[in-house]
Amino acid sequence: MSFDLSKFLTEGLIDSINNGLIPSDLATVYAGNYLVKSLITQSQVTQVSDAIVAYKSAQAEATAKASKEAQEIATRADSSLAAQTEATADHSSTH
């Protein structure tokens, strides 16, 4: 079985992108350099580009989800604080 350098480089870039080990801009530069040196094909550069798009999309989705969850927590905290303040005010006015 022979070693497939182009597959190794392509998979290495994609894995590095997906694991956040290298920024997508750097992966793009590497892929371009590998292409110019004929170490990978245009199809493999497209695979790397697709992986970058998917990674960025997943990151944006995760950020949006985290932001929404933080807003929900803040809203619940505000509601809880308002209820506590009302209860304290009601309790104070009865004494």
JOJO-V496121 format. One line per field, one symbol per residue. burial: b if it has 24 or more other ideal C-beta (glycine too) atoms within 12 Angstrom, else e. Layout:
burial: ???
This chain:
burial: eeeeebeebbebbbeebeeeeeebeebbebbeebbeeeebeeebbebbbebbeebeeeeeeeeeeeeeeeeeeeeeeeeeeeeeeeeeeeeeeee
